[in-house]
Amino acid sequence: MKKYKLLIIILAVVGISSVFKSCEVEPTYYSQSTPELFFDTQEKVYQRMGRAFTHWAWCMADNQAHSNFIMLQEFTTDEMLVPSRYNDWYDGGNYLRMYHHDFTPTTPGVYDAWRAFSMGVAQAWSAKDDIDQYVDFDALGFPEGSREAVLMQLQTLSAFFYWFGLDMFGGVPLYTSTQGDIKPRATDVETFEFIDSLLTEAIPQLPKKTVLGAQETGAINQAAAALLKARLYFNAESYIRKDMYAEAAAICQDIIDGKYGTYALENEWTNIFGFDNDSSTEIIWSVPSQNAISERSTGPHSNHYGMGEYWSNGEIGNRNNGYCLVPSLDVEGKSYLYGSDNPSSKGTYRLGSPFAKFHEDDVRKQLNAYEGEGKWRGMFYFGEMINPVTGAACHGGNRQVKPNEVLVLVDQIARITPQAGAEVDHGKEGARWGEEASGVRLAKFSPTPWLTEKTLKGNPDIPVFRLAEAYYMLAECKLRAGDKAAAASLINTVRERYFPEGDPDPVTASNLDEWRMLDEWMIEFIGEGRRRTDLIRWNKYTTESWWDKPADGPGKAHYNRFPIPIQAMGSNHLIEQNPGYDTEQ
């Protein structure tokens, strides 16, 4: 059983976890308290610190793909979307506007993202202010180095939230404390350099993981901060028009070599996302989740209504039949995949078709099913939904598939099943024309046990950073530098775990280009909240088309950043709108 401590995460890092007598997730709040009197135990220091981390967990893993960050990173791209299924999930057209890049300062979801990053900054600095000012670490008996570990983790958390803001909005107001007057937005360069300086100061003062597979608790260690710095440099060209791929490559190589801690790629991919993944050798930073305490990894909104039957476990929430993968096939079953031997008459696309881009021999490309004793298989729900382990079937939800019919999930989003009263729309396809059975579903983060083993439910943590990202960043840096052979070798080192009989389509110096690189990013990290950033880095987000999403066209490069939400400008009159959105409503 995991020793789960989301709000008191640092204990495991500084080696004093015996202080705590419970596994409470939420901090204790007091109606009145004098700060200098409040901090009379070590536990209260970690409670104060933990508040900023609960906000981070909410930002990154609240219903996974519906979290504030993941949603805008995935549902605006060629990987995933929330189609309208007749009246289900239309939601006033909000999800359709997101997918079609119809961004305005009042777009739903954009303010949630602004609030997520800005509140995160405030929470991190507020906790750091209080602890720095009022806590006497020596008097409370903390081990040597604890003060630096606590303060620098909060500083790194603030850097993470600032990176979040930079990636989505560009330059943002910069603070180092919750005290003082409101500020206008800093420039992109100033924001970039500020994040860089926070991380440069923090990294050497953070704890380092020294035991391979030691429990991850949500704490920030040296490798997490270093990977964030590498990610900052890796995207510097799109953030500040500066090529820093060499600098990013150097950090990634150091991470792989163990300079910032001890990690290793997993040979078995389910270890990364499984019930005991807090001890995964590959995970560098993750949002903790635990059964009956704070379950972050169960019940994604993509699950069909009848999945309780399939799982033999009806205690999973959020079976709302929502998001799915961008389809690979048209309404007639022909392929949108570029280079297909059965191409759609509507055309093919370099981007998109995620399910089709997983090779048929890839061990991930099978029905997700629990096998017992914590073991599970498959990363998707697709095709005839009969559990390959138990034989239990998922039946229809009485929309287009009747409750006595076995559900068949298709890699299409179209009106395929005749529906009384909607005859005029039969045969239409597009994000507006989904059905109950439309779309392959991602089951990457939420393996579901049988009811008889229900205490495993919710135990998988949600990875935020993992070692494979360092391999892929380094590979892309080498590709850009012209060393395709070395780039291919790095990618294949990760790919080999998915092909026990040998990789039938390895990356090579001859087949590796920008398109294959983007495909490899998609295949490895689908659903993990980075697709939009990858497309922008390769200048594809606004310039390229994918299924039911034409290129944004000339004059729309500003869509690479979201508009500043009107609520943010209303609360701080010094904040100015991003260029290109000034005249848009």
C-alpha positions in Angstrom: 0.0 0.0 0.0 1.3 3.4 -0.9 2.4 5.8 1.9 0.4 8.7 0.3 1.1 12.2 1.6 0.1 14.8 -1.0 0.2 17.8 1.3 3.1 16.6 3.4 5.1 15.3 0.5 8.5 16.7 1.6 8.8 14.3 4.5 9.8 11.5 2.3 12.5 13.7 0.7 14.1 14.9 4.0 13.6 11.5 5.7 11.4 12.5 8.6 8.1 10.9 7.7 7.6 9.4 11.1 6.4 12.7 12.3 2.9 12.1 10.7 0.2 10.0 12.2 -2.3 10.1 9.4 -2.8 10.2 5.6 -5.1 13.2 5.5 -5.0 14.9 2.1 -6.6 18.2 2.9 -4.7 20.7 5.1 -6.1 21.8 8.4 -7.5 25.4 8.3 -7.8 27.7 11.2 -10.2 30.6 11.4 -7.7 32.8 13.3 -4.0 32.3 13.8 -1.0 34.4 14.4 1.7 33.2 11.9 4.6 33.2 14.4 2.5 31.1 16.8 1.0 28.8 14.2 4.3 27.2 13.1 4.9 25.2 16.3 5.4 21.8 14.7 7.0 20.4 11.6 3.6 19.1 10.5 2.2 22.6 10.3 5.1 23.7 8.1 4.3 21.0 5.7 0.6 21.7 5.9 1.3 25.3 4.9 3.5 24.2 2.1 1.1 21.6 0.9 -1.7 24.1 0.0 0.3 25.2 -3.1 0.7 21.6 -4.1 -3.0 20.7 -3.9 -3.6 23.6 -6.3 -0.9 22.1 -8.6 -2.6 18.7 -8.4 -6.0 20.2 -9.3 -4.4 22.0 -12.3 -2.7 18.9 -13.7 -4.9 16.0 -12.8 -8.5 17.1 -12.1 -10.4 14.4 -14.2 -7.1 14.1 -16.1 -8.0 15.3 -19.7 -10.4 17.8 -18.3 -7.9 19.5 -16.1 -7.2 23.1 -16.9 -3.9 22.6 -18.5 -4.4 19.2 -20.2 -7.7 20.2 -21.8 -6.2 23.2 -23.8 -3.1 21.3 -24.6 -5.0 18.3 -26.1 -8.5 19.4 -27.2 -7.2 22.1 -29.5 -4.9 19.7 -31.4 -4.9 16.7 -33.8 -4.8 14.2 -30.9 -8.1 14.5 -29.0 -11.4 16.3 -28.9 -14.8 16.3 -27.3 -17.3 15.8 -30.2 -20.9 16.6 -29.9 -22.9 13.4 -29.7 -26.4 14.7 -30.8 -27.3 16.7 -27.7 -24.6 15.2 -25.5 -21.5 17.3 -25.0 -22.6 20.1 -27.3 -22.3 22.4 -24.3 -23.2 25.6 -26.2 -20.5 24.8 -28.8 -17.7 25.4 -26.3 -15.7 22.3 -27.1 -16.3 22.7 -30.9 -14.9 26.3 -30.7 -11.9 25.0 -28.8 -11.1 22.3 -31.4 -11.6 24.7 -34.3 -9.4 27.5 -32.7 -12.3 29.9 -32.3 -10.4 31.7 -29.5 -11.6 35.0 -28.0 -11.1 36.7 -24.7 -14.3 35.1 -23.5 -13.6 31.6 -24.6 -14.6 29.2 -21.9 -11.7 27.3 -20.4 -9.1 30.0 -21.2 -9.9 31.9 -18.0 -9.7 28.7 -16.1 -6.2 28.2 -17.4 -5.2 31.8 -16.5 -6.7 31.4 -13.1 -4.9 28.0 -12.7 -1.4 29.5 -13.3 -1.8 32.8 -11.6 -3.4 31.3 -8.5 -0.6 28.7 -8.5 2.0 31.5 -8.4 0.2 33.2 -5.6 -0.2 30.0 -3.6 3.5 29.2 -4.0 4.8 32.6 -3.1 2.4 33.0 -0.2 3.6 29.7 1.3 7.2 30.6 0.7 6.8 34.1 2.3 5.2 32.6 5.5 7.6 29.8 5.9 10.7 31.9 5.2 9.5 34.6 7.6 8.1 32.7 10.5 9.6 29.2 10.7 12.7 28.5 12.8 13.8 25.2 11.3 16.5 24.6 13.9 14.1 25.2 16.8 11.6 22.7 15.3 14.3 20.0 14.9 14.4 19.8 11.2 17.3 17.9 9.6 20.0 20.0 8.0 19.1 21.2 4.5 15.3 21.1 5.2 14.9 24.8 5.0 16.4 25.0 1.5 14.5 22.0 0.3 11.2 23.5 1.4 11.8 27.0 0.1 13.3 25.9 -3.2 10.5 23.5 -4.0 8.0 26.3 -3.6 10.2 28.5 -5.8 10.4 25.7 -8.4 6.6 25.3 -8.2 6.2 29.0 -8.9 8.6 28.6 -11.9 6.4 25.7 -13.2 3.3 27.9 -13.0 5.1 30.8 -14.7 6.2 28.4 -17.5 2.6 27.3 -17.7 1.6 31.0 -18.2 4.4 31.7 -20.7 3.5 28.7 -22.8 -0.1 29.6 -23.0 -0.2 33.4 -22.9 3.3 34.7 -23.4 4.7 37.3 -21.0 2.9 37.6 -17.7 3.1 39.8 -14.6 6.1 38.7 -12.5 6.1 38.6 -8.7 8.4 37.2 -6.1 6.0 37.8 -3.2 2.3 38.3 -2.5 3.1 41.7 -1.1 3.1 44.9 -3.1 1.2 46.5 -6.0 -0.3 44.8 -9.0 2.0 44.8 -12.1 1.6 44.9 -15.8 2.7 42.0 -18.0 6.4 41.5 -18.4 7.8 40.9 -21.9 8.2 37.3 -23.2 12.0 37.6 -22.8 11.7 39.0 -19.2 9.3 36.1 -18.3 11.6 33.5 -19.8 14.7 34.9 -18.1 12.8 35.1 -14.8 11.8 31.5 -14.9 15.3 30.5 -15.9 16.8 32.4 -12.9 14.4 30.8 -10.4 15.4 27.4 -11.6 19.1 28.1 -11.8 19.0 29.2 -8.1 16.8 26.3 -7.0 18.3 23.2 -8.7 21.5 22.8 -6.6 19.5 23.3 -3.3 16.9 20.7 -4.1 17.0 17.1 -2.9 18.3 14.5 -5.3 16.9 11.1 -5.8 19.6 8.5 -5.1 17.7 5.2 -4.9 16.3 3.8 -8.2 12.6 3.3 -7.8 12.3 5.1 -4.5 8.8 6.4 -3.9 7.6 9.5 -5.7 5.4 11.5 -3.5 4.7 14.7 -5.5 7.8 16.4 -4.2 10.1 18.4 -6.5 13.6 17.1 -6.8 16.6 18.2 -8.8 15.7 16.2 -11.9 12.2 17.7 -12.0 13.5 21.2 -11.9 16.2 20.3 -14.4 13.7 18.8 -16.8 11.5 21.9 -16.5 14.6 24.0 -17.4 15.3 21.8 -20.4 11.7 22.1 -21.5 12.0 25.9 -21.2 15.1 26.0 -23.4 13.7 23.3 -25.8 10.8 25.7 -26.7 12.8 28.9 -26.5 12.5 29.4 -30.3 8.7 29.6 -30.1 8.8 31.5 -26.8 11.4 34.2 -27.4 12.7 33.5 -31.0 16.0 32.2 -29.7 17.5 28.8 -30.6 18.5 27.1 -27.4 18.4 23.4 -28.5 22.1 22.9 -27.7 21.5 24.1 -24.1 18.4 21.9 -23.8 20.3 18.9 -25.2 23.1 19.3 -22.6 20.6 19.2 -19.7 18.8 16.2 -21.1 22.0 14.3 -21.5 22.9 15.1 -17.9 19.5 13.9 -16.7 19.9 10.6 -18.7 23.4 10.3 -17.3 22.1 10.6 -13.7 23.6 14.0 -12.8 20.3 15.1 -11.2 19.3 11.8 -9.7 18.8 8.1 -10.3 16.2 7.1 -12.9 15.8 4.4 -15.6 13.4 3.7 -18.5 10.8 1.1 -17.6 10.9 -2.1 -19.6 7.2 -2.7 -19.0 5.1 0.3 -20.0 2.2 -0.5 -17.6 4.6 0.2 -14.7 4.6 3.9 -15.7 0.8 4.2 -15.4 -0.1 1.3 -13.1 -1.4 0.9 -9.5 2.1 1.0 -8.0 3.6 3.6 -10.3 4.8 5.8 -7.4 7.8 3.5 -7.5 8.3 3.6 -11.2 11.9 4.0 -12.2 11.0 6.3 -15.0 8.7 8.9 -13.3 10.5 12.1 -12.2 7.5 14.0 -11.0 3.8 13.0 -10.6 0.6 13.9 -9.0 -0.2 11.5 -6.2 -3.4 9.6 -6.2 -4.8 7.0 -3.7 -7.9 5.0 -3.3 -10.5 6.6 -1.0 -8.2 9.5 -0.2 -7.7 11.6 -3.3 -8.4 9.6 -6.4 -7.0 11.6 -9.4 -6.8 8.7 -11.8 -10.3 7.2 -12.0 -13.4 7.9 -14.1 -12.2 10.0 -17.0 -15.1 11.6 -18.9 -14.3 9.5 -22.0 -15.7 6.3 -20.4 -18.9 5.0 -21.9 -22.0 4.8 -19.8 -22.0 1.0 -19.7 -18.3 0.4 -18.8 -19.2 -0.8 -15.3 -20.3 -4.1 -17.0 -17.1 -4.4 -19.0 -14.9 -3.8 -15.9 -17.0 -5.9 -13.6 -16.9 -2.9 -11.4 -19.7 -0.3 -11.3 -18.1 2.0 -8.7 -16.2 4.1 -11.2 -17.5 7.6 -11.7 -17.5 10.0 -14.7 -18.9 7.5 -17.2 -20.0 10.4 -19.4 -19.0 9.2 -22.8 -17.1 12.4 -23.6 -13.7 12.9 -25.2 -12.0 10.6 -27.7 -9.1 10.4 -30.2 -9.3 12.4 -33.4 -10.5 9.8 -35.9 -8.4 8.0 -38.5 -11.3 6.9 -40.8 -14.0 8.8 -42.7 -17.7 7.9 -42.7 -17.1 5.2 -45.3 -14.2 3.6 -43.4 -11.5 5.0 -45.6 -8.3 6.4 -44.1 -7.2 10.0 -43.4 -3.7 8.8 -42.7 -1.1 10.2 -45.1 0.4 7.5 -47.3 -2.5 5.1 -46.7 -3.2 2.5 -49.4 -7.0 3.1 -48.8 -7.1 6.9 -48.7 -10.3 8.9 -48.0 -11.7 10.7 -51.0 -11.8 13.7 -48.8 -8.0 13.7 -48.6 -5.3 12.6 -46.1 -3.3 14.5 -43.5 0.2 14.4 -42.2 -1.2 15.3 -38.7 -3.8 13.5 -36.7 -5.0 9.8 -37.1 -3.4 9.0 -33.7 -4.9 5.5 -33.3 -3.8 4.5 -36.8 -0.2 5.6 -36.1 0.2 3.0 -33.4 1.6 -0.1 -35.1 -0.6 -3.2 -35.0 2.2 -5.1 -33.2 2.5 -2.4 -30.5 1.5 -4.0 -27.1 -0.4 -0.9 -26.2 -2.7 -1.2 -29.2 -5.1 -3.7 -27.6 -8.3 -3.4 -25.4 -7.6 -2.2 -22.0 -8.5 -4.9 -19.5 -7.6 -5.8 -15.9 -5.9 -9.2 -15.5 -5.9 -9.5 -11.7 -3.3 -9.0 -9.0 -2.5 -5.5 -10.2 -1.8 -6.5 -13.8 -3.5 -4.9 -16.8 -3.1 -4.6 -20.5 -3.9 -2.2 -23.4 -4.1 1.5 -23.7 -7.4 2.0 -25.6 -11.1 1.1 -25.8 -12.1 0.4 -29.4 -14.0 -2.1 -31.5 -16.4 -4.6 -30.0 -16.4 -3.9 -26.3 -16.1 -7.5 -24.9 -13.6 -7.8 -22.2 -10.8 -10.1 -23.5 -10.1 -11.4 -19.9 -13.5 -11.9 -18.5 -15.8 -12.0 -21.5 -18.0 -9.3 -20.0 -19.6 -7.0 -22.5 -20.3 -3.2 -22.5 -23.8 -2.6 -23.8 -25.4 0.5 -25.3 -26.6 3.5 -23.5 -29.9 3.8 -25.3 -28.8 6.7 -27.5 -27.9 5.1 -30.8 -26.9 1.7 -29.3 -29.6 -0.1 -27.5 -29.1 -1.6 -24.0 -29.3 -5.1 -25.4 -26.7 -4.5 -28.0 -22.9 -4.8 -27.5 -21.2 -1.5 -28.0 -18.8 -1.2 -30.9 -16.5 1.8 -30.7 -15.4 3.0 -34.1 -12.4 5.2 -35.2 -14.8 7.6 -36.9 -16.9 10.6 -35.8 -19.9 10.6 -38.1 -23.6 9.9 -38.2 -23.5 6.3 -39.1 -26.4 4.8 -37.2 -29.9 5.8 -38.6 -31.7 7.9 -36.0 -35.4 8.7 -36.2 -36.0 12.4 -36.5 -32.4 13.1 -37.7 -32.6 11.5 -41.1 -31.4 14.6 -42.8 -28.0 14.4 -40.9 -27.4 10.8 -41.7 -23.9 10.3 -43.3 -22.5 13.7 -42.0 -19.2 13.7 -40.3 -17.2 16.1 -38.3 -16.8 17.2 -34.7 -20.5 18.3 -34.6 -21.8 15.0 -35.9 -20.7 12.4 -33.3 -22.7 9.5 -32.0 -22.7 7.3 -28.9 -20.1 4.9 -30.4 -17.9 7.5 -32.0 -14.2 7.6 -31.3 -11.5 5.4 -29.8 -11.0 6.1 -26.1 -7.7 6.6 -24.3 -7.4 4.4 -21.2 -3.8 5.3 -20.3 -4.1 6.8 -16.9 -7.0 4.8 -15.3 -6.6 1.1 -15.2 -9.7 -0.2 -13.5 -9.7 -3.3 -11.2 -12.5 -5.7 -10.7 -14.8 -4.9 -7.8 -13.2 -7.7 -5.7 -10.0 -5.7 -5.8 -11.5 -2.3 -5.6 -9.0 -0.9 -3.1 -6.6 -0.6 -6.1 -9.0 1.9 -7.7 -7.5 5.3 -7.9 -4.0 4.3 -6.9 -2.2 5.2 -10.2 -0.4 8.5 -9.9 -0.6 10.9 -12.8 2.9 11.4 -14.4 3.9 15.0 -15.1 7.6 14.5 -15.9 9.2 11.2 -16.9 12.6 10.2 -18.2 11.4 9.3 -21.6 10.8 13.1 -22.2 14.5 13.7 -21.8 15.3 11.0 -24.4 12.8 12.5 -26.9 13.9 16.1 -26.3 17.5 15.1 -26.8 16.5 13.1 -29.9 14.8 16.2 -31.5 17.8 18.4 -30.6 20.1 15.9 -32.4 17.7 15.8 -35.4 17.8 19.6 -35.6 21.6 19.5 -35.4 21.7 17.0 -38.3 22.6 13.9 -36.3 19.7 11.7 -37.4 21.3 8.4 -36.5 21.8 9.4 -32.9 18.3 10.8 -32.7 16.8 7.6 -34.1 18.8 5.5 -31.6 17.4 7.5 -28.7 13.8 7.1 -29.8 14.3 3.4 -30.5 15.6 2.9 -27.0 12.2 3.9 -25.7 10.2 2.2 -28.5 11.7 -1.2 -28.0 9.6 -1.9 -24.9 6.4 -1.9 -27.0 7.6 -4.6 -29.4 8.6 -7.8 -27.6 9.2 -9.6 -30.9 11.2 -6.7 -32.4 10.2 -3.3 -33.7 8.7 -3.7 -37.2 9.1 0.0 -38.0 12.0 1.5 -36.1 13.1 5.0 -36.5 16.1 5.3 -38.9 18.3 8.1 -40.2 16.5 7.8 -43.5 12.9 7.9 -42.2 13.3 10.5 -39.5 12.1 14.0 -40.4 9.9 16.6 -38.7 6.7 14.6 -39.4 8.1 11.3 -38.0 9.4 13.2 -35.0 5.9 14.7 -34.4 4.4 11.2 -34.8 6.8 9.8 -32.2 5.9 12.6 -29.7 2.3 11.8 -30.3 2.6 8.0 -29.9 4.7 8.2 -26.7 3.0 11.1 -24.9 -0.6 11.1 -26.1 -2.9 12.5 -23.5 -0.1 13.8 -21.3 -0.7 17.5 -22.1 2.1 18.5 -24.5 0.7 18.2 -28.0 -0.1 21.9 -28.6 3.4 22.9 -27.5 5.0 20.4 -29.8 2.9 21.5 -32.8 3.8 25.2 -32.1 7.5 24.4 -31.8 7.4 22.8 -35.3 5.2 25.7 -36.6 2.3 23.4 -37.4 -0.4 24.5 -34.9 -1.9 27.2 -37.1 -0.4 26.4 -40.5 -1.4 22.8 -41.0 -4.8 21.0 -41.4 -6.0 17.9 -39.7 -9.4 16.1 -39.6 -12.3 18.6 -39.6 -9.8 21.4 -38.7 -8.6 23.5 -41.6 -5.4 25.5 -41.2 -6.1 28.8 -39.4 -4.7 30.6 -42.4 -2.7 33.8 -42.9 -2.8 36.3 -40.1 -3.7 33.8 -37.5 -0.2 33.0 -36.1 -1.4 34.8 -32.9 -3.5 31.7 -32.2 -0.2 30.1 -31.0 -1.1 31.9 -27.8 -4.4 32.2 -26.1 -6.1 35.5 -25.6 -5.8 37.1 -22.2 -9.3 36.4 -20.7 -11.5 39.4 -20.1 -11.8 38.5 -16.4 -8.1 38.8 -15.9 -8.0 42.2 -17.6 -10.9 43.3 -15.5 -9.2 42.5 -12.2 -5.9 44.1 -13.3 -6.3 47.1 -15.5 -2.5 47.1 -16.3 -2.7 43.9 -18.3 -2.8 44.4 -22.0 -4.3 41.9 -24.6 -2.2 39.7 -26.8 -1.7 41.1 -30.3 -4.3 39.9 -32.8 -7.1 39.6 -30.3 -7.6 43.4 -29.8 -10.5 43.7 -32.2 -11.9 40.2 -31.8 -15.0 39.5 -29.7 
